[in-house]
Amino acid sequence: MPILLKLSDPVSLQVLCDALSERGIGFRVDNAGMHALMPLPDVMDIRVFVEQEDVAAAQRIVGDLKLEDGDA
């Protein structure tokens, strides 16, 4: 699974996960729990991965939501 985005904001994560789920895009989230315990920028950022075949659609969603790597 390629990485789609790194986030540091749990609200942005929830919005993105909801949008991906609504469109049936397979994804995985890493470090969400660790980020909540130790919010260290770049070290414990939340990482969102998507299925290879859904990368283009997921990137459009990120653009539509105006999310960028490292959103705080």
C-alpha positions as CSV (number, residue, x, y, z in Angstrom):
1,M,0.0,0.0,0.0
2,P,1.5,3.4,-0.9
3,I,1.3,6.2,1.5
4,L,-1.3,8.8,0.7
5,L,-0.7,11.4,3.4
6,K,0.9,12.2,6.7
7,L,-1.2,14.1,9.2
8,S,-0.8,15.5,12.7
9,D,-4.5,16.6,13.3
10,P,-7.0,13.9,14.4
11,V,-9.9,16.0,13.1
12,S,-8.4,16.1,9.6
13,L,-7.8,12.3,9.9
14,Q,-11.4,11.7,10.7
15,V,-12.7,13.8,7.8
16,L,-10.3,12.0,5.4
17,C,-11.3,8.5,6.7
18,D,-14.9,9.4,6.4
19,A,-14.5,10.6,2.8
20,L,-12.4,7.5,1.8
21,S,-14.9,5.1,3.4
22,E,-17.9,6.8,1.7
23,R,-16.3,6.3,-1.6
24,G,-15.4,2.7,-0.9
25,I,-11.6,3.3,-1.0
26,G,-9.5,0.8,0.9
27,F,-7.1,2.4,3.3
28,R,-5.0,1.8,6.5
29,V,-4.1,4.3,9.2
30,D,-0.8,3.9,11.1
31,N,0.4,5.7,14.2
32,A,-2.9,7.3,15.2
33,G,-2.7,5.9,18.7
34,M,0.9,6.7,19.2
35,H,0.4,10.3,17.9
36,A,-2.3,10.8,20.5
37,L,0.1,9.8,23.2
38,M,3.2,11.5,21.8
39,P,2.4,14.2,19.3
40,L,6.0,14.6,18.0
41,P,6.0,16.2,14.5
42,D,7.6,14.1,11.8
43,V,8.3,11.3,14.3
44,M,4.8,10.2,15.2
45,D,2.8,11.6,12.4
46,I,-0.4,9.7,11.5
47,R,0.1,8.0,8.1
48,V,-2.7,7.1,5.8
49,F,-2.1,4.4,3.2
50,V,-4.5,3.5,0.3
51,E,-4.8,0.5,-2.1
52,Q,-2.7,1.0,-5.2
53,E,-5.7,1.0,-7.5
54,D,-7.3,3.8,-5.5
55,V,-4.3,6.2,-5.3
56,A,-5.6,8.7,-8.0
57,A,-9.1,8.9,-6.5
58,A,-7.7,9.3,-3.0
59,Q,-5.4,12.1,-4.1
60,R,-8.4,13.9,-5.7
61,I,-10.2,13.6,-2.3
62,V,-7.2,15.0,-0.5
63,G,-7.1,17.9,-3.0
64,D,-10.9,18.5,-2.6
65,L,-10.5,18.6,1.2
66,K,-7.5,20.9,0.9
67,L,-5.4,18.6,3.1
68,E,-1.7,18.6,2.9
69,D,1.2,16.6,4.5
70,G,1.6,17.6,8.1
71,D,-1.7,19.4,8.5
72,A,-1.9,20.6,12.1
